[in-house]
Amino acid sequence: MRSLLIALCIQALSTVCAAPAVLAQDSAGSVRIQDTTPRDWSMQVVSDDLDYPWDIARTGDRLLLTEKAGNIVVIENGRQQRHTLQTSDPIVNEGGGGLLGMALSRDFSQSGVAYFYHSYRSGTGLTNKVIQARFDDNAWRETRVLLAGIPGHRLYNGGAIAIGPDGHLYVTTGWTANRDWPQDPANLAGKVLRMTLDGQAPQDNPFPGSLVYSYGHRNPQGLAWNPAGELVVVEHGEAGHDEINRIKPGGNYGWPLAQGAEQRDGMEPAWIESGRSTWAPAGAAFLDNELLVAALGARGLFVVDERAKALKLVFSSGDRIRDVLPVGRDLYVITTNRSPRAEGPSNDRLLRLSLAR
């Protein structure tokens, strides 16, 4: 394993360390990300020893990352350890399938309990499941299967998982290239699912007895809640028309009958879309009221400009950016430089972005 690299003032691409211009501040005295430029951020390489990281979380001084091949990387106090997640069904690392999303329980520091979304092989082919697992500081072991049999595909698996402000588990699934399933509320493909932490349908779900929270999705891979508790999902379109959607319980987001901002009766148009260009949005997170979007295709970290209904570049290192995690006013991003469609370089990194002072 290559050593961790710590470098305190390394800029992306050709940018240099320089004192930033005076930046506008909000009422709390914090700089708004929309008022920054890429030159205002310094970059620190926390790790350059990652293999297709997919999700990132933090607990105390620990950073935890999933790797698609089935590993969980723990970074703490400059030390990196890689653990294989032990599961009842072997994790299948194929194309866009593998060990994907991760959600830490709110008492993780005491219980070691977390939730994962991973691909496995079933009688119907590539399939996905949601599991509970526990970390005892030495090993990660599956402790419970919450949901199995989620339709899978070499490219379209969704894979995001998060615990919402209501304490329930939210999961995104891909459309699997089947044109009927995303529009079928009885099928788990092309959906946002909502379940209790033991895998049951909450009583206030929009479809009684069903885990389905919204439907008509193509390949949603990022979940985030704003301070008001409103859920936003980012998802990949087809040949452009990537979407950022504000989720309504029971809402139909159109795919494959409508995409982007296209209007159709009974369907929700995208709040913001990419038009003919491609972002390939993968991860999303709110910092205060500002929505950050990690983009694979556009190779950067962006912030949503609500007035313009567009994305504004915050940072680019030339890497495919998979996910973003705000910690205080710093931003951690992970890179995924291999496409699920083809092999590519494996020099993936964890980067820390800070406003230059």
N, C-alpha and C positions, 0 to 999 in steps of 0.2 A: 504494500500500500504506500502510495506516495505520501509524503508528509504534508501536513496542513501548512498553508501559506498565510502569513499575516503581513499585509502591506497597508500602511495607514493612509496613503494619499495617491491612489492610482486611479486615473480617469479612464472612462470608456473611450475606445477608438483614439481619436487625435486630440481629445480635450485635455486641458492642463489644469493643474490646481491653481485656482486664482480666487481672490476675494470676490464674492458674488455682489451684484448690484443690490441696492437697497430694495428689499422685498416687502410687498404689502402684507399686513398682518390682520388676523381676525380679531374679534373683540376680546378673545382670551390671550392675545399676544402671540399666537402661533402663526407661522407662515403658511399661507394657503398653497397647496401643491400646484394648483392651477396658475399661480403667479410665479412659479419657478421655470427655469429652462434647464436642459441637460447639463449646461455648464455650471449650474449651481450645486450639483451633486458630486461628492467624492465617492469613490468605490474602493472597498476593501474585499479581498478574496479570503473568505473564511475557510473554504475547502475547494480543492480542484480534483478531488478523488471521489467523484460520484458517477454512478452508472444509471442513466435514464431515471433521475428522480422525478416523482410525480406530484407529491403533496408535501407540505411543510407545516409543522406546528411547533408550539413552544410551551414549556412548562418550567417555571422557575428559571434557572440558568441553562436548562437543556433545550437544544433544538433537535427535533425529531423529523426525519424525512423517510418517505417510502421510496423504494426503488422498484421498478416494474418487474424485475426478475424475481422478486419475492423477499427482498431484504428491507430491514428497517435500520437506518443509520441514526446513531445517537451522538451528538456533538456537545461536549461540556468542558468548559475551562481549557479550550485548545486541544482537547483529546477527542478523537473520532473512533467509534466502534461500530461494527456492522454485525447485525444479527439476522439470521434467517427466521422468518415467521413460520412457525410449525402449525400446519393446518390439516384437517381431516381429509380434504381433497387436495392433491397437489396443485399449486399455483401454476397456471399455464401462461408463459410469457411468449405471446405471439402477436405481432403487429401492434394494434392498439389495446390488446388485452394483457392482463398481468395483475400485479398488486398495484392498485390505483389509489383511491381516496382513503383518508384516515381522519378520525375524529376522536379526540381525547375526552374521556369523561371529566366532569367538572371536579371530581375528587381524585384525579389521576395521581397526584403526588402521594396520596395515601393508598389508593386501591390498585394502581397500575393498570386499570381497565381502559381499553380503547376499542374502537369499532373500525372495521376495514371493509373495503369493497374489493373483491378479487375475482379473477377469471379461473375457471376450471373446466375439465372435460367431462361432459355427461353423455348420455345416450343420444342426445340430439345435437351434439357437437360442442363448440365453444359456448360456455354458459357463465353466468356471473352469480355471485352470492354476497350477502352481507353477514359478517361474523363479528362476534365479540372475542377479544383476546386479552391476555394479561401479561404484563412485564414484571418480572421479579428482580430486575437489575442484572440478570444473567442471561435470560432467555425470554422470547415471546412465544406464547402458546395459545392456540385457539381454545376458548372455553365454552363457546355456544354458537350455533348457527341460528341467526335471526330470520334469514330469508334466503332460499336457494331457488334455482330455476329461472333466474332472470335471463331472458334471451340475450345471446352474445353474438359477436361478429368480429372479424379480423380487424375492422377499422372503427366501428361505431358501438361503443360500450358505455358512453356517458362516464360514470365512475366517481363523481364527486359525492362526498358524504360529509355532513356537518350536523352538530347539535344546535338547534335553533333557540331563540330567546325563550320559547315556550317549554324548553326541555325535551322536545321530541327530536327524533332523528330524521333528517331529510337526505334523500338519495336521488341522484340523477341517472337515468338509463338511456341508452342509445336506440336508434330506430331499427338497426340491424338490416337496413336495405329492404325491409318489407313494407310496402306502401300501405298496407291495411292496418298494421298493428299500432302505429302512433295515434290513429283516430279511434281506436277501440278501447274504451275505458276498462274493459275486462282483461286487457293484455298489459303486461308490465313493460313492454318496449316503448321507447320514446316518451318517457314520463318523468315527472318529479314525484317521488314517493314520500310519504310522511308516515312514520311509525313511532310507537313507544320504544323505550330502550330495551324492551324484551320482544320486539318484533310484531306487536299487535297494532291493529288499526285504531287510532284514537276515535272516540265517540263523535267528535266534531269534524271529522274529515268530510269533504264535500259529497262523497259517494258512500253511503252507509255500508259499513263492513269491508270497505276497500282501502288499500294503502294508497291509491292514486290521489294525488293532490292537484296536479295539473297534467294536461296531455297535449299531443300534437307537437312534440319536440323532436328535433333531429339528432343532435349530438351535444347535449348540454354538459359542460365540464367545470363550471364554476358556480358557487353559491355564496351569497353575501347578504347580510342584513344591515340596513342603515340604523341610526340611533332611534328612529321611530318604530323599529321592528318590522319594516317592510322588506320583503324578500326580493332579491334581484338574481337572475340567472343569466349567465353568458353561454352562448352556444354557437357551434360551427354551422354555417350554411353550406349551400352547394354552389360552387363556382361563384363565390362572393356571397352577399346577403347574410353575413354573420350577424348575430342578433344579441342585443342586451334587452332582456325582458323583465318587466315588473310583474311579479306573479300574483294572480288572483286565485283563491281557492276554487277549484272546479273549472278554471279557464282552459280554453282550447286555443293553443298557439299556432295552429294552422297546418303544420307540416304533415304530409307533403302537398296538401291542397292549396296552401298559401305560404308565402315566405316573405321575410323582410317586412316592409311597411305596407304590403299589399292588403287591401281591405276586402273582407268577405264576411257575410252575415254569420253571426255566432262565433266568430274567431277573433282573437286578440292580435292586432298588429304589433310588430316590434316597437318598443319604446325608442330605441336607437339601432340603426343597422349600418352595415358597411357599404351598401350599394354594390357596385360591380367589383370593388376592390376586396381584398381578403385580409382580415386580421388574424383569423384562427385563434380566437380568444380561449384561453385555457383556465386561468385562475382569476379570481376576483376577491377584493377585500375593501371594506370601508375604513378610511381614516377620518374620524369625525363624520362629516356629511359628504366627503369626497370619495367617489368610487374609483378605485384603482383596478386596472385590467391588465393582466399579463398576456402577451400575444406571441404565439409561435410563428405564424406566417409573417406578421409585420415586424418581428424580431425586436421587440421593445416592451417597456413598461409605459402604460398610458394612464391618464386621468380623464374622467368624463367631464366634458364641457356641456352642462345641461342646456345652456342658452343656445348654443350652436348645434346641439344634438350630435356631437362628434367627439372623437378621442383626440387628446393632445398629448404629444410625446413628453414623457418625463425623463426617460433614460434609455440608452441603447449601447450595447457593447458588441453588437454584431451577432449575438447569440439568440437562439430561439428561447424566449422566456416562458417558462411553464407555470410558475405560481409566484405569488407575492404574499408576504406576511409583515404587516406593520408591527413594530415593537417600539413603543414610545413615538418619537418623531423619526426614527430610522426605519428603513424598508429593507427586508431581506427578500431576495429573489433567487429562484433556482432556474437553471438552464437545462433544456433538453435538446441537444443538437442532432439527435437522430430522429428522422421521420418514421412513423409507424408503417409507412408504405415501403420504406427501403432502409438499408443499413447506411450508417454514416459515422462521423467521428464520435467517440465516447468521452470526449474531454468536457464532461459536465461539471458545473461549479455551483457553489453557494456564495452569493455576493451580498455584502452589506452596503447599503447606500445611505449616506449622511449628507445633510446640508453643509456645504463648506462654510466655515465661519470667517 
